[in-house]
Structure formats: structure tokens, C-alpha cells
Amino acid sequence: QVQLGESGGGLVQAGGSLRLSCAASERTISKYGMGWFRRAPGKEREVVAAISANGGTAYYADFVQGRFIISRDNTKNEMYLQIHRLKPEDTAVYYCAADVNPHTPFSGSSDSADYDYWGQGTQVTVSS
């Protein structure tokens, strides 16, 4: 059982930045694909970014447009999402997730169905 906990959300003005963190209880997550997803009010959950087990490859949703950076530190069992130039439409609950059996260690999955464990989420609210 892997427990994931997100932090770093909050209220920020448009154009601002946030850094979300995801801490895993597992002794090591170095073999897991990891991802960030979000659910905006009235919308379905969508992928934001995903990162390979070794951290060498990242996937980003089209709406990211170069504003988000996903990273991980396997020595700390943590993953991060740096968000710049926040927009009101980025308002959502952000979730981190772990894929314990990635199809390949060299990419992270964009498909939420591939993820086995999820955090409780952290709220990001962007004011205009």
C-alpha cells in the first residue's frame, strides 16, 4: 500500500507561481511512474503531467504550454510540480498518483487508469 500526500496548494493571483509536492510513504518509489492530475469544478479529472520512474522523461498535457515542470527526487520519495504563470482556469484540485507497474521505466503514463494509488489532493485557486 502506497500512501501519497500532496501539499503546496493555495490561493494565488493570476500570473503567480506555486510548487506542489507529493510525498510517498513507500520506502522507495524509484520504480514507479508518477503523475499529476487535476479536477476543476464541474469538469472531469484530467492529466497534467507524468514522469518516468527514473525521472528522465516527462509528459505534459497540451494546456501546460511550457508553464509547468514536473520533477521527482527518488532519494526523498517525493515528486513536484512547479507551476508558473498561473491562470484562473488552472483552478482545480491537484492529485498525485503512482503507477506501480509502468509499461516502461522510461516514460510516465498519461492514462489515469494506469495509476494504482492516489493522494487526497491539494486545492489550487487562482484569482483573476
RAGI-V749605 format. One record per residue. N is the residue number from 0. RES is the residue in one letter. PHI is phi in radians with two decimals (none if undefined). PSI is psi as a letter, one per 40 degrees, with the letter a starting at -180 (* if undefined). D_FIRST is the distance of its C-alpha to the first C-alpha in Angstrom with 1 decimal. Layout:
<<N/RES/PHI/PSI/D_FIRST> <N/RES/PHI/PSI/D_FIRST>>
This chain:
<<0/Q/none/h/0.0> <1/V/-1.89/h/3.8> <2/Q/-1.79/h/6.5> <3/L/-2.08/h/9.8> <4/G/-2.34/h/13.2> <5/E/-1.62/i/16.5> <6/S/-2.66/i/19.9> <7/G/1.81/e/23.4> <8/G/-1.26/i/24.6> <9/G/2.86/a/27.9> <10/L/-1.74/h/31.4> <11/V/-2.48/i/33.4> <12/Q/-1.37/i/36.7> <13/A/-0.95/h/37.2> <14/G/1.63/e/37.6> <15/G/-1.43/a/35.3> <16/S/-2.31/i/32.1> <17/L/-2.51/i/28.6> <18/R/-2.19/h/25.8> <19/L/-1.59/i/22.3> <20/S/-2.17/i/19.4> <21/C/-2.31/h/15.7> <22/A/-1.85/h/13.8> <23/A/-1.89/i/10.3> <24/S/-1.41/d/8.6> <25/E/-1.08/i/7.6> <26/R/-1.05/d/10.7> <27/T/-2.59/h/12.0> <28/I/-1.97/e/11.8> <29/S/-1.12/e/15.2> <30/K/-1.79/e/14.6> <31/Y/-1.71/h/12.9> <32/G/-1.28/i/15.3> <33/M/-2.28/i/15.1> <34/G/-2.59/i/17.1> <35/W/-1.97/h/18.8> <36/F/-2.26/i/19.9> <37/R/-2.55/i/22.2> <38/R/-2.29/h/23.7> <39/A/-1.52/i/27.3> <40/P/-0.95/h/29.1> <41/G/1.33/e/30.2> <42/K/-2.16/i/28.6> <43/E/-1.40/i/25.8> <44/R/-1.12/i/22.7> <45/E/-2.40/i/23.7> <46/V/-1.29/i/22.5> <47/V/-1.85/d/23.8> <48/A/-2.81/i/22.8> <49/A/-2.49/i/20.5> <50/I/-2.38/i/20.3> <51/S/-1.21/i/20.0> <52/A/-1.00/d/17.7> <53/N/-1.54/e/20.7> <54/G/1.36/e/21.8> <55/G/-1.47/e/25.1> <56/T/-2.30/h/25.2> <57/A/-2.21/i/24.7> <58/Y/-2.02/i/25.3> <59/Y/-2.28/h/26.9> <60/A/-1.15/i/27.9> <61/D/-1.04/d/31.7> <62/F/-1.22/e/32.0> <63/V/-1.08/d/30.6> <64/Q/0.88/f/34.0> <65/G/1.36/e/33.4> <66/R/-1.57/e/32.3> <67/F/-1.94/i/28.6> <68/I/-2.31/h/27.1> <69/I/-1.71/i/23.5> <70/S/-2.66/i/22.5> <71/R/-2.63/i/19.8> <72/D/-2.26/g/19.8> <73/N/-1.16/d/17.4> <74/T/-1.24/d/18.9> <75/K/-1.86/e/17.7> <76/N/0.98/f/14.3> <77/E/-2.30/i/16.1> <78/M/-2.31/i/17.6> <79/Y/-2.36/i/20.7> <80/L/-2.40/h/23.1> <81/Q/-1.57/h/26.7> <82/I/-2.09/h/28.7> <83/H/-2.03/i/32.5> <84/R/0.84/f/35.4> <85/L/-1.07/i/33.4> <86/K/-2.09/i/34.9> <87/P/-0.95/d/34.9> <88/E/-1.26/e/33.3> <89/D/-1.45/e/30.2> <90/T/-1.06/h/29.6> <91/A/-3.09/i/26.2> <92/V/-1.60/h/22.7> <93/Y/-1.79/h/20.8> <94/Y/-2.09/i/17.1> <95/C/-1.81/i/15.0> <96/A/-2.56/i/12.6> <97/A/-2.13/h/10.8> <98/D/-1.87/h/12.0> <99/V/-1.39/e/10.2> <100/N/-2.26/g/13.4> <101/P/-1.11/i/16.2> <102/H/-1.06/d/19.6> <103/T/-2.61/i/21.0> <104/P/-1.33/e/20.1> <105/F/-1.82/e/23.1> <106/S/-2.70/i/22.4> <107/G/-1.77/i/19.9> <108/S/-1.45/i/19.8> <109/S/-1.64/e/21.7> <110/D/-1.69/h/20.5> <111/S/-1.07/d/17.9> <112/A/-1.16/e/17.2> <113/D/-1.41/e/15.8> <114/Y/-1.65/h/12.8> <115/D/-1.76/d/9.5> <116/Y/-2.28/i/8.0> <117/W/-2.33/i/10.7> <118/G/-1.47/i/12.1> <119/Q/-1.44/e/14.7> <120/G/1.70/i/17.5> <121/T/-2.30/h/20.5> <122/Q/-1.42/h/24.0> <123/V/-2.05/h/26.7> <124/T/-2.16/h/30.2> <125/V/-1.99/h/33.1> <126/S/-1.62/i/36.6> <127/S/-1.55/*/39.6>>
